[in-house]
Amino acid sequence: MSATDVTNSESGDGRVPTPEQVAAAPGLATPEALDHGRGGVHVPSADFEISQAAVDNFREGLVICDGTAVVRHVDATARALLPELVVGQVVGASGIARIEEAMSGSDRGELTHHGRLLRLRRVPLERDRVAWYVEDATDSTALADALLAERARWMFLATASQQLGNPLHENRAARAVVRLAVPTLGEFAVLVVAPRRGRSRWWRAEGSGNGARPHIDGGVLAVSELPPAFTEALGGVEATSTHWLAEQMIDLGWLSASQASDVAIRVAGLPGSTHPTGALLVARWGAGGFGEADMHLLRGFAARAGSALDAAVLYRDQAEVAETLQASLLPTAPVVVPGVQWGTAYRPAQSSLRIGGDFYGTFELPDRNVLFFFGDVSGKGVDAAVFTGQVRQGLQALRNVETDPKRLLRLLNESVVETTQAHGQGRFATMVLGVARPAGSGGLTLKLAGGGHLPPLVLRGDGTVETVPLSGMLIGVVADPRIGQLTVDLAAGETCLLYSDGVTEARGGRHGNDQYGLDRLGEALRGCHRMPAPALAERVEQLTGDWLAGRDHDDIAVLAIRAEPSVQRQRERHRPVVADPGSDAT
């Protein structure tokens, strides 16, 4: 392609010639060729001016050198980037640092000159000449670096959101915050969690400098010991009291004196749903400090950390409330009374809740007597547990008015009927209510009242098992139910066993659908009369669990009442079951 072709291309087909076309044109190989027509092509003066204007307005500058590195041509763009280059002198005479290195041994080079990043691209020409295209890559590189940095920041925040969204335990969430903060936000981080009962827990992470995970520790501070910057951040305002923060951190043992000599510190509050959940301090060594992009990243991370801690604190508060409510709804341990040995077992249908619809408990009465109750309400889970709480509260109040089992059960029925009708619940309960009274020679007398519950079993001293024919109607269904009442005498070492339908109706066996049943339970208890009451209750629960073989089940509860044997004397005779005169039992 000739210089005439190049200069005529703009007027011929409307296209501006490329730098390669201009550099490859023989007539433009040197300025002399352009002026004097060397290379066999004569370029008119007007056409030359047009060609030169086109070349000078390229984005890349053009430098042409001969085989001895003598500069033969520098266009206006290149002259602005490399003003030290002089036509007719070797490149090395320009005094430009690293330009010879950038122009040797490769088709591409790079150097920094006058604070600008320049990229060089080599294109061989005819007659041992070389065209070097010089591009100012400062802005494009800065833009690319900014995009990469922004992408890295968003990737960090996305990773932080993912990892902070997992732990629902407050301490684990706090540890995750400081672990993620180092080293991206700083070489050092301290998180102070919002105060609770006048004290704040803190967590600290410090980078190891070798790429390993940061070292993390923690402790507790009184609110009065917190530096003012943390108090401000925890109060929801921008922390400004950071001037003496390094010295305060030395006093708290968070920083050493050598670390605090050249450190940049920033504190950000961690926003929560109603108030800040904590304050995060990050520190960097050296003169780098924190730029606007760093502060933007810190605030973004603090927002995510605040949400994570807020969720963990909310979960903690809800768990504490649930724990308190569950504890209030769980069956209580029987009172310790001389002459009576208790055994209990409890397994709710939903093990994760720990509560259910079976219940038992005791109240101590005057004259060494004990009022005990055992029951099962309709339903399962939380609703059933709440109903058991209402029944137990009713018993606790009514036993101050009446202690006779039969009359007390009638009063309780009236209370339950009134409550269920008022709330439209339609709930009911089965129940055994009794009074244990120590008898002579280490025995017990049990006065029982029944409200539709399964019949108690008595383990006699000779190993036999008797079924107590206690009758009665459901509690909470009708206003005047039939209540059964019986008296059972236990000799020393004999046991009365109360159980819920979760035992007898447990389904298992060969086909997985057979009920355990009362007969199978009675047969399994034969010969267990010497077992202490706690062991007997556990034995019944174990038998039921083995029968279920991991299948779903109803609430399971067991209460064993044993006449504690006297050390001096044990009675080895049977005590018959005697019905009270005037009882409704049939």
C-alpha positions in Angstrom: 0.0 0.0 0.0 1.4 3.4 -0.9 1.3 6.7 0.9 -1.0 7.9 -1.9 -3.3 5.1 -1.1 -3.3 6.0 2.6 -3.9 9.7 2.1 -6.5 9.1 -0.5 -8.4 6.5 1.5 -10.4 9.1 3.5 -11.7 10.8 0.4 -11.9 7.6 -1.6 -14.1 5.3 0.6 -14.8 7.4 3.7 -12.7 5.3 6.1 -9.9 6.7 8.2 -6.6 4.7 7.7 -5.4 2.6 10.7 -2.1 3.2 12.3 -0.7 0.0 10.8 -1.6 1.3 7.3 0.1 4.6 7.9 3.2 3.0 9.4 3.4 0.4 6.6 3.2 2.9 3.8 6.6 3.2 2.2 6.3 6.9 1.7 5.6 7.5 5.4 8.5 5.3 6.6 10.4 8.5 7.6 9.6 12.2 7.8 12.1 12.7 5.0 10.2 10.4 2.7 7.1 12.4 3.4 8.9 15.7 2.6 11.0 14.6 -0.4 9.2 11.7 -1.9 11.7 9.0 -0.9 10.5 5.5 -1.3 9.4 6.1 -4.9 6.2 7.9 -3.9 5.7 11.7 -4.0 3.2 13.0 -1.5 1.8 16.5 -2.3 2.0 18.9 0.6 -1.8 19.2 1.2 -2.2 15.4 1.2 0.6 15.1 3.6 -1.0 17.5 6.0 -4.2 15.4 5.9 -2.3 12.2 6.5 -0.3 13.7 9.4 -3.5 15.0 11.0 -5.1 11.6 10.7 -2.1 9.9 12.3 -1.8 12.6 15.1 -5.4 12.0 16.2 -5.1 8.2 16.7 -5.7 7.0 20.2 -2.3 5.3 20.1 0.9 7.3 19.6 3.3 6.3 16.8 7.1 6.1 17.2 9.2 4.8 14.2 12.8 3.7 14.8 15.4 2.2 12.5 17.4 -0.9 13.1 19.9 1.0 15.3 17.1 2.3 17.7 17.4 5.8 16.2 14.1 7.6 16.4 12.9 8.5 12.9 9.3 9.7 13.6 7.2 10.8 16.6 3.6 11.8 16.0 1.7 14.3 18.2 0.1 11.7 20.4 3.4 9.9 21.1 5.1 13.3 21.6 2.6 14.2 24.4 3.3 10.9 26.1 7.0 10.7 25.6 8.2 14.3 25.1 11.8 13.4 25.7 12.1 11.4 22.5 14.0 13.4 19.8 14.0 12.5 16.1 17.5 11.5 15.0 18.6 10.4 18.4 18.7 6.9 19.8 16.0 5.9 22.2 18.4 5.5 25.1 19.5 9.1 24.9 16.0 10.3 25.9 16.6 9.5 29.6 13.2 7.8 29.9 13.5 5.2 32.6 13.0 1.6 31.5 12.1 2.5 27.9 14.9 0.5 26.4 13.8 -2.5 28.5 10.2 -2.0 27.4 11.3 -1.9 23.7 13.6 -4.9 23.8 13.0 -8.6 23.5 9.3 -8.6 23.1 6.5 -7.3 20.9 4.8 -5.7 23.9 6.2 -3.7 26.8 5.0 -1.5 29.6 6.5 1.4 31.6 5.4 4.1 34.0 6.3 7.7 32.9 5.2 11.0 34.5 2.8 9.0 36.6 1.1 7.5 33.6 1.0 3.8 32.7 2.1 3.4 29.1 1.8 0.2 27.0 3.9 -0.3 23.9 3.1 -2.5 20.9 5.8 -3.4 18.3 5.0 -3.8 14.6 7.9 -4.6 12.2 8.2 -2.5 9.0 10.2 -2.7 5.8 13.9 -1.9 5.7 14.6 -3.0 9.3 12.4 -0.3 10.7 10.0 -0.7 13.6 6.8 1.1 14.5 6.0 1.3 18.2 2.4 2.1 19.2 2.2 3.8 22.5 -1.1 3.7 24.5 -1.9 5.6 27.7 -3.4 2.8 29.7 -3.7 4.6 33.0 -7.4 5.3 33.0 -8.4 2.0 31.5 -6.2 0.1 34.0 -7.6 2.2 36.8 -11.1 1.4 35.7 -10.4 -2.3 35.4 -8.8 -2.3 38.8 -11.7 -0.4 40.2 -14.1 -3.0 38.7 -12.1 -5.9 40.0 -11.9 -4.3 43.5 -15.7 -3.7 43.4 -16.3 -7.2 42.3 -14.0 -8.5 45.2 -15.9 -6.3 47.7 -19.3 -7.7 46.5 -18.0 -11.2 46.6 -16.7 -10.7 50.1 -20.1 -9.3 51.2 -21.9 -12.2 49.5 -19.7 -14.7 51.2 -20.2 -12.9 54.5 -24.0 -12.9 54.1 -23.9 -16.7 53.4 -21.7 -17.5 56.4 -23.3 -15.1 58.8 -26.8 -16.5 57.9 -26.0 -20.0 59.2 -25.3 -19.6 63.0 -28.3 -18.9 65.2 -26.2 -19.1 68.3 -25.1 -15.6 69.5 -21.5 -16.5 70.4 -21.0 -18.5 67.2 -22.4 -15.6 65.1 -20.0 -13.1 66.9 -17.0 -15.3 66.3 -17.9 -15.5 62.6 -18.1 -11.7 62.4 -14.6 -11.1 63.7 -13.2 -14.1 61.7 -14.6 -12.7 58.5 -13.5 -9.2 59.2 -9.8 -10.2 59.2 -7.9 -9.6 56.9 -10.3 -8.1 54.4 -11.4 -5.1 56.5 -8.3 -4.9 58.7 -5.5 -6.8 60.3 -7.3 -6.6 63.6 -10.9 -6.6 64.7 -12.9 -6.4 67.9 -16.6 -6.9 68.2 -18.5 -5.8 71.3 -22.0 -7.2 71.6 -24.8 -5.0 72.9 -24.9 -5.1 76.8 -27.0 -7.5 78.7 -27.6 -7.1 82.4 -24.9 -4.4 82.6 -22.2 -6.4 80.8 -21.0 -6.8 77.3 -19.3 -9.8 75.7 -16.4 -9.0 73.3 -14.6 -11.0 70.6 -11.2 -10.2 69.1 -9.5 -11.5 66.0 -5.9 -10.8 64.9 -4.4 -11.9 61.6 -1.3 -14.1 61.6 0.2 -12.6 58.5 0.9 -16.0 56.8 -2.5 -16.6 55.3 -3.7 -18.8 58.2 -7.0 -18.3 60.0 -6.9 -15.4 62.5 -6.5 -16.1 66.2 -9.8 -15.4 68.1 -10.4 -14.9 71.8 -13.0 -13.1 73.9 -14.2 -12.0 77.2 -16.7 -9.9 79.2 -16.6 -6.2 80.1 -18.8 -4.1 82.4 -20.6 -1.4 80.5 -18.7 1.3 82.4 -15.4 -0.2 81.1 -16.3 0.3 77.4 -14.4 3.0 75.5 -16.5 6.0 74.5 -16.3 5.1 70.8 -18.1 1.8 71.5 -20.7 3.4 73.7 -21.4 5.9 70.8 -21.7 3.1 68.2 -23.9 1.0 70.6 -26.1 4.0 71.0 -26.7 4.2 67.3 -24.6 7.3 66.5 -21.4 7.6 64.4 -18.4 6.9 66.5 -16.3 10.1 66.8 -14.3 9.5 70.0 -11.5 7.6 68.3 -8.6 9.9 69.1 -7.5 8.0 72.2 -8.9 4.7 71.2 -5.5 3.1 70.6 -4.4 4.0 74.2 -7.7 2.7 75.6 -7.3 -0.6 73.7 -3.8 -0.9 75.3 -5.4 -0.4 78.7 -7.9 -3.2 78.0 -5.2 -5.5 76.8 -6.5 -5.7 73.2 -3.4 -4.0 71.7 0.2 -3.9 72.6 2.1 -0.6 72.8 4.1 -1.5 69.7 1.0 -2.2 67.7 -0.7 1.1 68.7 2.3 3.2 67.5 1.2 3.3 63.8 -2.4 2.2 63.5 -5.6 3.4 61.8 -8.8 2.6 63.6 -12.4 2.8 62.6 -15.6 1.8 64.6 -18.9 0.9 63.0 -22.2 0.2 64.7 -24.0 -3.1 63.8 -27.7 -2.1 63.2 -30.5 -4.3 64.5 -34.2 -4.4 64.2 -34.8 -2.1 67.1 -31.4 -1.0 68.3 -27.7 -1.7 67.5 -26.7 -5.3 68.2 -23.0 -4.5 68.6 -20.1 -2.4 67.6 -17.2 -3.5 65.3 -13.7 -2.0 65.5 -11.2 -2.7 62.7 -7.6 -1.6 62.6 -4.9 -1.4 60.0 -1.1 -1.0 60.6 0.9 1.5 58.6 0.0 4.7 56.8 -2.6 3.1 54.4 -5.6 4.0 56.5 -9.2 3.7 55.3 -10.5 5.3 52.1 -14.1 6.0 51.1 -14.4 2.6 49.4 -13.0 0.9 52.6 -15.6 2.7 54.8 -18.4 1.7 52.3 -17.3 -1.9 52.6 -17.1 -1.7 56.4 -20.6 -0.3 56.6 -22.0 -2.9 54.3 -20.4 -5.7 56.3 -21.6 -4.1 59.6 -25.1 -4.1 58.2 -24.9 -7.9 57.4 -23.2 -8.7 60.7 -25.9 -6.7 62.6 -28.7 -8.7 60.9 -27.0 -11.9 61.8 -26.5 -11.0 65.4 -30.0 -9.6 65.6 -31.4 -13.0 64.4 -29.2 -14.8 66.8 -30.3 -12.7 69.7 -33.9 -13.0 68.7 -33.5 -16.8 68.5 -31.8 -16.8 72.0 -34.7 -14.8 73.5 -37.3 -17.0 71.9 -35.4 -20.1 73.0 -35.2 -18.8 76.6 -39.0 -18.1 76.6 -39.7 -21.5 75.1 -37.3 -23.1 77.7 -39.1 -21.3 80.5 -42.5 -22.3 79.2 -41.5 -25.8 78.6 -40.0 -26.1 82.1 -43.3 -24.8 83.6 -45.3 -27.4 81.6 -43.0 -30.4 82.2 -44.1 -32.9 84.9 -42.5 -32.0 88.2 -40.5 -34.3 90.5 -42.6 -35.8 93.3 -42.1 -34.4 96.8 -39.9 -36.4 99.2 -42.0 -37.9 102.0 -40.8 -40.6 104.5 -42.2 -44.0 103.7 -43.0 -43.3 100.0 -40.7 -44.0 97.1 -41.5 -42.5 93.8 -40.6 -43.5 90.3 -41.3 -41.6 87.1 -40.7 -41.9 83.4 -41.8 -39.5 80.7 -41.4 -39.5 76.9 -43.4 -37.0 74.8 -44.7 -37.9 71.4 -42.6 -35.0 69.9 -39.2 -35.4 71.5 -38.0 -32.1 70.2 -40.6 -30.3 72.2 -40.0 -32.2 75.5 -43.6 -31.5 76.4 -46.8 -33.3 75.8 -50.3 -34.2 77.0 -49.4 -36.6 79.9 -48.8 -35.2 83.3 -48.2 -36.2 86.9 -47.3 -34.4 90.2 -47.6 -34.3 93.9 -48.6 -31.9 96.7 -47.6 -32.4 100.3 -50.5 -32.4 102.8 -50.6 -32.1 106.6 -50.1 -35.2 108.8 -47.4 -36.7 106.4 -50.0 -37.3 103.7 -49.3 -36.7 100.0 -51.8 -35.8 97.3 -50.7 -37.2 93.9 -52.3 -37.0 90.5 -51.7 -38.7 87.1 -53.5 -37.9 83.9 -53.6 -37.6 80.1 -55.3 -34.9 78.2 -56.6 -35.1 74.6 -54.3 -34.1 71.9 -50.5 -33.9 71.6 -47.7 -31.3 71.5 -47.9 -27.7 72.6 -51.7 -27.4 72.8 -51.9 -30.5 74.9 -49.1 -29.3 77.2 -50.8 -26.0 77.7 -54.0 -27.8 78.7 -52.1 -29.9 81.2 -50.7 -26.7 82.7 -54.3 -25.4 83.2 -55.3 -28.7 84.8 -52.3 -28.6 87.2 -52.9 -25.0 88.1 -56.5 -25.8 88.8 -55.5 -28.7 91.1 -52.9 -26.5 92.9 -55.6 -23.9 93.7 -58.4 -26.4 94.5 -56.3 -28.6 96.8 -56.3 -25.7 99.3 -60.1 -26.0 99.4 -60.6 -29.8 99.3 -58.2 -32.7 99.8 -60.6 -35.7 99.5 -59.7 -37.2 96.1 -63.3 -37.8 94.9 -64.6 -34.4 95.9 -61.5 -32.6 94.6 -61.8 -34.4 91.2 -65.4 -33.2 91.0 -64.3 -29.6 91.6 -61.6 -29.9 89.0 -64.2 -31.2 86.5 -66.3 -28.2 87.1 -63.3 -25.9 86.5 -62.3 -27.7 83.3 -65.8 -27.7 81.9 -66.2 -24.0 82.5 -62.8 -23.2 80.9 -63.2 -25.4 77.8 -66.8 -24.1 77.2 -65.7 -20.5 77.6 -62.9 -21.0 75.0 -64.7 -23.4 72.8 -61.9 -25.9 73.1 -63.8 -29.1 73.6 -60.9 -30.7 75.5 -61.0 -33.5 78.1 -58.7 -35.4 80.3 -58.5 -38.8 81.9 -57.1 -38.8 85.5 -56.3 -40.7 88.7 -56.2 -38.6 91.8 -55.1 -40.1 95.2 -53.9 -39.5 98.7 -51.0 -41.6 100.1 -51.1 -42.1 103.8 -48.3 -43.9 105.6 -49.6 -47.0 107.5 -48.0 -49.1 110.2 -45.1 -51.4 109.6 -43.9 -49.5 106.6 -47.0 -49.8 104.5 -49.1 -47.2 102.6 -52.8 -46.6 102.2 -53.8 -45.1 98.9 -57.2 -43.5 98.5 -57.8 -43.3 94.8 -60.4 -41.4 92.7 -60.7 -42.2 89.0 -61.9 -40.1 86.1 -61.9 -42.3 83.0 -58.2 -43.3 83.2 -56.7 -46.8 82.7 -56.8 -49.1 85.8 -53.8 -48.9 88.1 -51.6 -52.0 88.6 -50.4 -53.3 92.0 -47.2 -55.4 92.2 -47.6 -57.6 95.3 -44.9 -58.9 97.5 -45.2 -62.4 96.0 -44.6 -61.2 92.5 -48.1 -61.2 91.3 -49.7 -58.3 89.5 -53.2 -57.1 90.3 -55.4 -54.8 88.3 -57.3 -52.2 90.4 -60.9 -51.9 89.2 -61.0 -48.1 89.4 -63.8 -46.7 87.2 -65.1 -43.2 86.4 -65.9 -40.9 83.5 -63.8 -38.4 81.5 -63.0 -35.1 83.1 -64.2 -32.0 81.3 -67.0 -33.6 79.3 -70.1 -33.4 81.4 -71.0 -31.2 84.4 -71.7 -34.1 86.8 -69.6 -37.1 85.8 -69.5 -40.4 87.7 -66.3 -40.5 89.7 -64.9 -43.9 91.0 -63.1 -44.2 94.3 -61.1 -47.1 95.8 -58.7 -47.7 98.7 -55.6 -49.8 98.1 -53.4 -51.0 100.9 -49.7 -51.5 100.1 -47.5 -53.6 102.3 -43.8 -52.6 102.7 -42.1 -53.2 99.3 -45.3 -53.3 97.3 -45.9 -50.8 94.4 -48.9 -49.2 92.7 -48.2 -48.4 89.0 -50.0 -45.7 87.0 -49.4 -45.4 83.3 -50.8 -43.6 80.2 -52.3 -45.0 77.1 -49.0 -44.3 75.3 -47.8 -47.6 77.0 -50.7 -49.9 76.3 -51.6 -48.5 72.9 -48.0 -48.5 71.6 -48.0 -50.2 68.3 -45.3 -52.7 67.3 -44.7 -56.4 67.2 -44.1 -58.6 64.2 -46.4 -56.7 61.9 -45.8 -53.3 63.5 -49.5 -52.7 64.2 -50.1 -54.7 67.3 -50.9 -52.8 70.5 -48.7 -53.6 73.5 -51.9 -54.0 75.7 -52.6 -54.3 79.3 -52.2 -58.1 79.4 -48.7 -57.9 77.9 -47.8 -55.2 80.4 -49.0 -57.2 83.4 -47.1 -60.3 82.2 -43.9 -58.3 81.8 -44.2 -56.9 85.3 -44.5 -60.3 87.0 -41.5 -60.9 89.2 -40.5 -57.2 89.2 -41.9 -56.5 92.7 -38.4 -56.2 94.3 -37.4 -53.4 91.9 -37.2 -49.9 93.4 -39.9 -47.5 92.1 -37.5 -45.5 89.8 -36.2 -48.7 88.2 -39.7 -50.0 87.7 -40.8 -46.9 85.9 -37.7 -47.0 83.7 -38.4 -50.7 83.0 -41.9 -49.9 81.7 -40.6 -47.1 79.5 -37.9 -49.4 78.1 -40.4 -52.2 77.4 -42.6 -49.8 75.5 -39.7 -48.4 73.6 -38.5 -51.9 72.6 -42.0 -52.7 71.4 -42.2 -49.5 69.3 -38.9 -50.2 67.7 -38.5 -46.5 66.7 -42.0 -46.0 65.4 -44.1 -43.0 66.1 -46.0 -43.1 69.4 -48.3 -41.2 71.8 -47.0 -39.5 74.9 -45.7 -42.0 77.4 -45.8 -41.4 81.2 -45.3 -43.7 84.2 -45.7 -43.1 87.9 -44.8 -45.8 90.4 -45.7 -45.4 94.1 -43.9 -47.8 96.3 -44.3 -48.4 100.1 -40.7 -48.0 101.1 -39.6 -51.1 103.1 -38.7 -50.6 106.7 -35.2 -51.6 107.7 -36.4 -53.2 110.9 -39.4 -55.1 109.5 -40.9 -56.0 106.1 -44.4 -57.4 105.7 -44.8 -60.3 103.4 -48.6 -60.5 103.3 -51.1 -59.3 100.6 -53.3 -56.4 101.1 -56.7 -56.8 99.4 -58.3 -54.0 97.3 -61.2 -52.6 99.4 -64.0 -50.4 97.9 -65.1 -47.4 99.9 -68.7 -47.5 101.1 -70.9 -45.4 98.9 -68.4 -45.4 96.0 -69.6 -45.2 92.4 -67.3 -48.1 91.5 -69.0 -51.1 90.1 
